[in-house]
């Protein structure tokens, strides 16, 4: 059974508004919710944000975020 989120279509804002997904983001990438560009990024698909974060967030962290959110 697929999880409740498809990161290709689910926006970062939707994830930040979900307490379970937000807890994962806060744990693994606590800088994200307070990032200066969060207002712009909230409306973008989460997968696009993860691709852009590749240079700033370690690949292992991105993999953990992806797998844990997909498991929700």
PDB file as gemmi writes it, atoms N, CA and C in Angstrom:
CRYST1    1.000    1.000    1.000  90.00  90.00  90.00 P 1                      
ATOM      1  N   UNK A   1       0.838  -1.187   0.000  1.00  0.00           N  
ATOM      2  CA  UNK A   1       0.000   0.000   0.000  1.00  0.00           C  
ATOM      3  C   UNK A   1       0.882   1.249   0.000  1.00  0.00           C  
ATOM      4  N   UNK A   2       0.555   2.171  -0.851  1.00  0.00           N  
ATOM      5  CA  UNK A   2       1.323   3.410  -0.943  1.00  0.00           C  
ATOM      6  C   UNK A   2       1.040   4.300   0.265  1.00  0.00           C  
ATOM      7  N   UNK A   3       2.020   5.122   0.597  1.00  0.00           N  
ATOM      8  CA  UNK A   3       1.838   6.062   1.690  1.00  0.00           C  
ATOM      9  C   UNK A   3       0.861   7.164   1.295  1.00  0.00           C  
ATOM     10  N   UNK A   4       0.586   8.036   2.228  1.00  0.00           N  
ATOM     11  CA  UNK A   4      -0.389   9.090   1.934  1.00  0.00           C  
ATOM     12  C   UNK A   4       0.200  10.253   1.146  1.00  0.00           C  
ATOM     13  N   UNK A   5       1.514  10.260   0.960  1.00  0.00           N  
ATOM     14  CA  UNK A   5       2.144  11.360   0.231  1.00  0.00           C  
ATOM     15  C   UNK A   5       2.924  10.874  -0.979  1.00  0.00           C  
ATOM     16  N   UNK A   6       2.742  11.557  -2.091  1.00  0.00           N  
ATOM     17  CA  UNK A   6       3.557  11.387  -3.289  1.00  0.00           C  
ATOM     18  C   UNK A   6       4.408  12.651  -3.350  1.00  0.00           C  
ATOM     19  N   UNK A   7       5.698  12.509  -3.103  1.00  0.00           N  
ATOM     20  CA  UNK A   7       6.565  13.682  -3.014  1.00  0.00           C  
ATOM     21  C   UNK A   7       6.700  14.426  -4.332  1.00  0.00           C  
ATOM     22  N   UNK A   8       6.320  13.795  -5.428  1.00  0.00           N  
ATOM     23  CA  UNK A   8       6.346  14.478  -6.726  1.00  0.00           C  
ATOM     24  C   UNK A   8       5.215  15.499  -6.832  1.00  0.00           C  
ATOM     25  N   UNK A   9       4.119  15.285  -6.107  1.00  0.00           N  
ATOM     26  CA  UNK A   9       2.968  16.183  -6.209  1.00  0.00           C  
ATOM     27  C   UNK A   9       2.622  16.881  -4.893  1.00  0.00           C  
ATOM     28  N   UNK A  10       3.022  16.312  -3.778  1.00  0.00           N  
ATOM     29  CA  UNK A  10       2.730  16.917  -2.472  1.00  0.00           C  
ATOM     30  C   UNK A  10       3.649  18.103  -2.252  1.00  0.00           C  
ATOM     31  N   UNK A  11       3.083  19.225  -1.847  1.00  0.00           N  
ATOM     32  CA  UNK A  11       3.916  20.409  -1.627  1.00  0.00           C  
ATOM     33  C   UNK A  11       4.618  20.344  -0.280  1.00  0.00           C  
ATOM     34  N   UNK A  12       5.680  21.095  -0.181  1.00  0.00           N  
ATOM     35  CA  UNK A  12       6.394  21.195   1.091  1.00  0.00           C  
ATOM     36  C   UNK A  12       5.460  21.745   2.161  1.00  0.00           C  
ATOM     37  N   UNK A  13       4.603  22.680   1.792  1.00  0.00           N  
ATOM     38  CA  UNK A  13       3.653  23.249   2.737  1.00  0.00           C  
ATOM     39  C   UNK A  13       2.713  22.206   3.315  1.00  0.00           C  
ATOM     40  N   UNK A  14       2.249  21.284   2.471  1.00  0.00           N  
ATOM     41  CA  UNK A  14       1.374  20.209   2.964  1.00  0.00           C  
ATOM     42  C   UNK A  14       2.105  19.352   3.996  1.00  0.00           C  
ATOM     43  N   UNK A  15       3.378  19.074   3.730  1.00  0.00           N  
ATOM     44  CA  UNK A  15       4.162  18.272   4.671  1.00  0.00           C  
ATOM     45  C   UNK A  15       4.387  19.025   5.976  1.00  0.00           C  
ATOM     46  N   UNK A  16       4.682  20.301   5.873  1.00  0.00           N  
ATOM     47  CA  UNK A  16       4.922  21.091   7.084  1.00  0.00           C  
ATOM     48  C   UNK A  16       3.653  21.248   7.916  1.00  0.00           C  
ATOM     49  N   UNK A  17       2.505  21.180   7.277  1.00  0.00           N  
ATOM     50  CA  UNK A  17       1.231  21.315   7.987  1.00  0.00           C  
ATOM     51  C   UNK A  17       0.758  20.004   8.625  1.00  0.00           C  
ATOM     52  N   UNK A  18       1.372  18.887   8.241  1.00  0.00           N  
ATOM     53  CA  UNK A  18       1.017  17.582   8.799  1.00  0.00           C  
ATOM     54  C   UNK A  18       1.943  17.308   9.992  1.00  0.00           C  
ATOM     55  N   UNK A  19       1.391  17.114  11.197  1.00  0.00           N  
ATOM     56  CA  UNK A  19       2.237  16.929  12.386  1.00  0.00           C  
ATOM     57  C   UNK A  19       3.242  15.776  12.278  1.00  0.00           C  
ATOM     58  N   UNK A  20       2.845  14.669  11.658  1.00  0.00           N  
ATOM     59  CA  UNK A  20       3.765  13.532  11.530  1.00  0.00           C  
ATOM     60  C   UNK A  20       4.917  13.859  10.577  1.00  0.00           C  
ATOM     61  N   UNK A  21       4.589  14.414   9.429  1.00  0.00           N  
ATOM     62  CA  UNK A  21       5.625  14.768   8.460  1.00  0.00           C  
ATOM     63  C   UNK A  21       6.499  15.889   9.014  1.00  0.00           C  
ATOM     64  N   UNK A  22       5.890  16.859   9.676  1.00  0.00           N  
ATOM     65  CA  UNK A  22       6.642  17.971  10.261  1.00  0.00           C  
ATOM     66  C   UNK A  22       7.643  17.469  11.291  1.00  0.00           C  
ATOM     67  N   UNK A  23       7.259  16.480  12.088  1.00  0.00           N  
ATOM     68  CA  UNK A  23       8.173  15.928  13.092  1.00  0.00           C  
ATOM     69  C   UNK A  23       9.406  15.316  12.428  1.00  0.00           C  
ATOM     70  N   UNK A  24       9.212  14.657  11.301  1.00  0.00           N  
ATOM     71  CA  UNK A  24      10.345  14.071  10.573  1.00  0.00           C  
ATOM     72  C   UNK A  24      11.243  15.171  10.031  1.00  0.00           C  
ATOM     73  N   UNK A  25      10.635  16.191   9.447  1.00  0.00           N  
ATOM     74  CA  UNK A  25      11.415  17.318   8.908  1.00  0.00           C  
ATOM     75  C   UNK A  25      12.170  18.018  10.035  1.00  0.00           C  
ATOM     76  N   UNK A  26      11.485  18.267  11.151  1.00  0.00           N  
ATOM     77  CA  UNK A  26      12.142  18.934  12.286  1.00  0.00           C  
ATOM     78  C   UNK A  26      13.315  18.120  12.817  1.00  0.00           C  
ATOM     79  N   UNK A  27      13.173  16.810  12.812  1.00  0.00           N  
ATOM     80  CA  UNK A  27      14.243  15.942  13.316  1.00  0.00           C  
ATOM     81  C   UNK A  27      15.446  15.906  12.380  1.00  0.00           C  
ATOM     82  N   UNK A  28      15.182  15.730  11.088  1.00  0.00           N  
ATOM     83  CA  UNK A  28      16.266  15.512  10.136  1.00  0.00           C  
ATOM     84  C   UNK A  28      16.795  16.779   9.473  1.00  0.00           C  
ATOM     85  N   UNK A  29      15.951  17.783   9.338  1.00  0.00           N  
ATOM     86  CA  UNK A  29      16.363  19.032   8.674  1.00  0.00           C  
ATOM     87  C   UNK A  29      15.716  20.213   9.393  1.00  0.00           C  
ATOM     88  N   UNK A  30      16.093  20.448  10.649  1.00  0.00           N  
ATOM     89  CA  UNK A  30      15.421  21.479  11.451  1.00  0.00           C  
ATOM     90  C   UNK A  30      15.544  22.890  10.896  1.00  0.00           C  
ATOM     91  N   UNK A  31      16.463  23.120  10.001  1.00  0.00           N  
ATOM     92  CA  UNK A  31      16.633  24.449   9.416  1.00  0.00           C  
ATOM     93  C   UNK A  31      15.570  24.769   8.367  1.00  0.00           C  
ATOM     94  N   UNK A  32      14.906  23.765   7.839  1.00  0.00           N  
ATOM     95  CA  UNK A  32      13.947  23.967   6.742  1.00  0.00           C  
ATOM     96  C   UNK A  32      12.771  24.867   7.125  1.00  0.00           C  
ATOM     97  N   UNK A  33      12.041  24.591   8.203  1.00  0.00           N  
ATOM     98  CA  UNK A  33      10.857  25.416   8.495  1.00  0.00           C  
ATOM     99  C   UNK A  33      11.152  26.902   8.704  1.00  0.00           C  
ATOM    100  N   UNK A  34      12.371  27.235   9.114  1.00  0.00           N  
ATOM    101  CA  UNK A  34      12.726  28.635   9.374  1.00  0.00           C  
ATOM    102  C   UNK A  34      13.568  29.258   8.260  1.00  0.00           C  
ATOM    103  N   UNK A  35      13.748  28.534   7.158  1.00  0.00           N  
ATOM    104  CA  UNK A  35      14.567  29.031   6.053  1.00  0.00           C  
ATOM    105  C   UNK A  35      13.947  30.317   5.497  1.00  0.00           C  
ATOM    106  N   UNK A  36      14.770  31.299   5.126  1.00  0.00           N  
ATOM    107  CA  UNK A  36      14.241  32.564   4.607  1.00  0.00           C  
ATOM    108  C   UNK A  36      13.372  32.424   3.349  1.00  0.00           C  
ATOM    109  N   UNK A  37      13.544  31.353   2.592  1.00  0.00           N  
ATOM    110  CA  UNK A  37      12.775  31.162   1.361  1.00  0.00           C  
ATOM    111  C   UNK A  37      11.565  30.242   1.562  1.00  0.00           C  
ATOM    112  N   UNK A  38      11.216  29.953   2.807  1.00  0.00           N  
ATOM    113  CA  UNK A  38      10.144  28.987   3.072  1.00  0.00           C  
ATOM    114  C   UNK A  38       8.803  29.435   2.485  1.00  0.00           C  
ATOM    115  N   UNK A  39       8.531  30.714   2.472  1.00  0.00           N  
ATOM    116  CA  UNK A  39       7.277  31.203   1.906  1.00  0.00           C  
ATOM    117  C   UNK A  39       7.142  30.827   0.440  1.00  0.00           C  
ATOM    118  N   UNK A  40       8.216  30.934  -0.298  1.00  0.00           N  
ATOM    119  CA  UNK A  40       8.243  30.555  -1.715  1.00  0.00           C  
ATOM    120  C   UNK A  40       8.194  29.037  -1.859  1.00  0.00           C  
ATOM    121  N   UNK A  41       8.959  28.335  -1.046  1.00  0.00           N  
ATOM    122  CA  UNK A  41       9.108  26.887  -1.173  1.00  0.00           C  
ATOM    123  C   UNK A  41       7.868  26.105  -0.755  1.00  0.00           C  
ATOM    124  N   UNK A  42       7.043  26.665   0.112  1.00  0.00           N  
ATOM    125  CA  UNK A  42       5.853  25.943   0.601  1.00  0.00           C  
ATOM    126  C   UNK A  42       4.934  25.473  -0.521  1.00  0.00           C  
ATOM    127  N   UNK A  43       4.863  26.214  -1.603  1.00  0.00           N  
ATOM    128  CA  UNK A  43       3.978  25.858  -2.695  1.00  0.00           C  
ATOM    129  C   UNK A  43       4.583  24.921  -3.728  1.00  0.00           C  
ATOM    130  N   UNK A  44       5.833  24.569  -3.547  1.00  0.00           N  
ATOM    131  CA  UNK A  44       6.523  23.708  -4.512  1.00  0.00           C  
ATOM    132  C   UNK A  44       6.423  22.236  -4.105  1.00  0.00           C  
ATOM    133  N   UNK A  45       6.444  21.330  -5.093  1.00  0.00           N  
ATOM    134  CA  UNK A  45       6.457  19.906  -4.753  1.00  0.00           C  
ATOM    135  C   UNK A  45       7.683  19.564  -3.907  1.00  0.00           C  
ATOM    136  N   UNK A  46       7.470  18.707  -2.929  1.00  0.00           N  
ATOM    137  CA  UNK A  46       8.557  18.340  -2.020  1.00  0.00           C  
ATOM    138  C   UNK A  46       9.751  17.755  -2.769  1.00  0.00           C  
ATOM    139  N   UNK A  47       9.500  16.958  -3.799  1.00  0.00           N  
ATOM    140  CA  UNK A  47      10.596  16.352  -4.562  1.00  0.00           C  
ATOM    141  C   UNK A  47      11.488  17.422  -5.194  1.00  0.00           C  
ATOM    142  N   UNK A  48      10.888  18.500  -5.681  1.00  0.00           N  
ATOM    143  CA  UNK A  48      11.671  19.580  -6.283  1.00  0.00           C  
ATOM    144  C   UNK A  48      12.540  20.261  -5.232  1.00  0.00           C  
ATOM    145  N   UNK A  49      11.990  20.453  -4.043  1.00  0.00           N  
ATOM    146  CA  UNK A  49      12.763  21.068  -2.957  1.00  0.00           C  
ATOM    147  C   UNK A  49      13.927  20.170  -2.566  1.00  0.00           C  
ATOM    148  N   UNK A  50      13.682  18.870  -2.473  1.00  0.00           N  
ATOM    149  CA  UNK A  50      14.749  17.933  -2.115  1.00  0.00           C  
ATOM    150  C   UNK A  50      15.858  17.941  -3.156  1.00  0.00           C  
ATOM    151  N   UNK A  51      15.504  18.067  -4.432  1.00  0.00           N  
ATOM    152  CA  UNK A  51      16.521  18.135  -5.487  1.00  0.00           C  
ATOM    153  C   UNK A  51      17.356  19.403  -5.344  1.00  0.00           C  
ATOM    154  N   UNK A  52      16.709  20.515  -5.049  1.00  0.00           N  
ATOM    155  CA  UNK A  52      17.425  21.780  -4.892  1.00  0.00           C  
ATOM    156  C   UNK A  52      18.300  21.771  -3.638  1.00  0.00           C  
ATOM    157  N   UNK A  53      17.898  21.023  -2.634  1.00  0.00           N  
ATOM    158  CA  UNK A  53      18.639  20.979  -1.370  1.00  0.00           C  
ATOM    159  C   UNK A  53      19.870  20.094  -1.454  1.00  0.00           C  
ATOM    160  N   UNK A  54      20.020  19.388  -2.553  1.00  0.00           N  
ATOM    161  CA  UNK A  54      21.121  18.448  -2.702  1.00  0.00           C  
ATOM    162  C   UNK A  54      22.485  19.006  -2.372  1.00  0.00           C  
ATOM    163  N   UNK A  55      22.724  20.257  -2.662  1.00  0.00           N  
ATOM    164  CA  UNK A  55      24.023  20.853  -2.367  1.00  0.00           C  
ATOM    165  C   UNK A  55      24.176  21.295  -0.926  1.00  0.00           C  
ATOM    166  N   UNK A  56      23.078  21.390  -0.199  1.00  0.00           N  
ATOM    167  CA  UNK A  56      23.126  21.906   1.162  1.00  0.00           C  
ATOM    168  C   UNK A  56      22.795  20.863   2.221  1.00  0.00           C  
ATOM    169  N   UNK A  57      22.095  19.815   1.819  1.00  0.00           N  
ATOM    170  CA  UNK A  57      21.678  18.765   2.749  1.00  0.00           C  
ATOM    171  C   UNK A  57      22.348  17.474   2.309  1.00  0.00           C  
ATOM    172  N   UNK A  58      22.986  16.748   3.235  1.00  0.00           N  
ATOM    173  CA  UNK A  58      23.645  15.496   2.858  1.00  0.00           C  
ATOM    174  C   UNK A  58      22.684  14.510   2.196  1.00  0.00           C  
ATOM    175  N   UNK A  59      23.190  13.751   1.242  1.00  0.00           N  
ATOM    176  CA  UNK A  59      22.378  12.779   0.512  1.00  0.00           C  
ATOM    177  C   UNK A  59      21.708  11.783   1.464  1.00  0.00           C  
ATOM    178  N   UNK A  60      22.410  11.375   2.499  1.00  0.00           N  
ATOM    179  CA  UNK A  60      21.834  10.420   3.459  1.00  0.00           C  
ATOM    180  C   UNK A  60      20.613  11.013   4.160  1.00  0.00           C  
ATOM    181  N   UNK A  61      20.656  12.299   4.453  1.00  0.00           N  
ATOM    182  CA  UNK A  61      19.522  12.963   5.094  1.00  0.00           C  
ATOM    183  C   UNK A  61      18.337  13.031   4.137  1.00  0.00           C  
ATOM    184  N   UNK A  62      18.595  13.343   2.879  1.00  0.00           N  
ATOM    185  CA  UNK A  62      17.534  13.395   1.878  1.00  0.00           C  
ATOM    186  C   UNK A  62      16.902  12.016   1.713  1.00  0.00           C  
ATOM    187  N   UNK A  63      17.724  10.975   1.707  1.00  0.00           N  
ATOM    188  CA  UNK A  63      17.201   9.617   1.585  1.00  0.00           C  
ATOM    189  C   UNK A  63      16.324   9.262   2.787  1.00  0.00           C  
ATOM    190  N   UNK A  64      16.748   9.642   3.985  1.00  0.00           N  
ATOM    191  CA  UNK A  64      15.954   9.370   5.183  1.00  0.00           C  
ATOM    192  C   UNK A  64      14.630  10.132   5.149  1.00  0.00           C  
ATOM    193  N   UNK A  65      14.686  11.402   4.782  1.00  0.00           N  
ATOM    194  CA  UNK A  65      13.447  12.200   4.678  1.00  0.00           C  
ATOM    195  C   UNK A  65      12.486  11.545   3.698  1.00  0.00           C  
ATOM    196  N   UNK A  66      12.994  11.198   2.532  1.00  0.00           N  
ATOM    197  CA  UNK A  66      12.166  10.602   1.492  1.00  0.00           C  
ATOM    198  C   UNK A  66      11.536   9.299   1.953  1.00  0.00           C  
ATOM    199  N   UNK A  67      12.341   8.412   2.500  1.00  0.00           N  
ATOM    200  CA  UNK A  67      11.807   7.103   2.897  1.00  0.00           C  
ATOM    201  C   UNK A  67      10.858   7.192   4.082  1.00  0.00           C  
ATOM    202  N   UNK A  68      11.164   8.032   5.051  1.00  0.00           N  
ATOM    203  CA  UNK A  68      10.301   8.119   6.228  1.00  0.00           C  
ATOM    204  C   UNK A  68       8.967   8.795   5.923  1.00  0.00           C  
ATOM    205  N   UNK A  69       8.994   9.818   5.086  1.00  0.00           N  
ATOM    206  CA  UNK A  69       7.737  10.479   4.712  1.00  0.00           C  
ATOM    207  C   UNK A  69       6.914   9.567   3.809  1.00  0.00           C  
ATOM    208  N   UNK A  70       7.582   8.853   2.913  1.00  0.00           N  
ATOM    209  CA  UNK A  70       6.867   7.918   2.041  1.00  0.00           C  
ATOM    210  C   UNK A  70       6.199   6.801   2.851  1.00  0.00           C  
ATOM    211  N   UNK A  71       6.748   6.487   4.015  1.00  0.00           N  
ATOM    212  CA  UNK A  71       6.201   5.416   4.849  1.00  0.00           C  
ATOM    213  C   UNK A  71       4.988   5.855   5.664  1.00  0.00           C  
ATOM    214  N   UNK A  72       4.691   7.145   5.691  1.00  0.00           N  
ATOM    215  CA  UNK A  72       3.544   7.613   6.468  1.00  0.00           C  
ATOM    216  C   UNK A  72       2.236   7.104   5.889  1.00  0.00           C  
TER     217      UNK A  72                                                      
END                                                                             
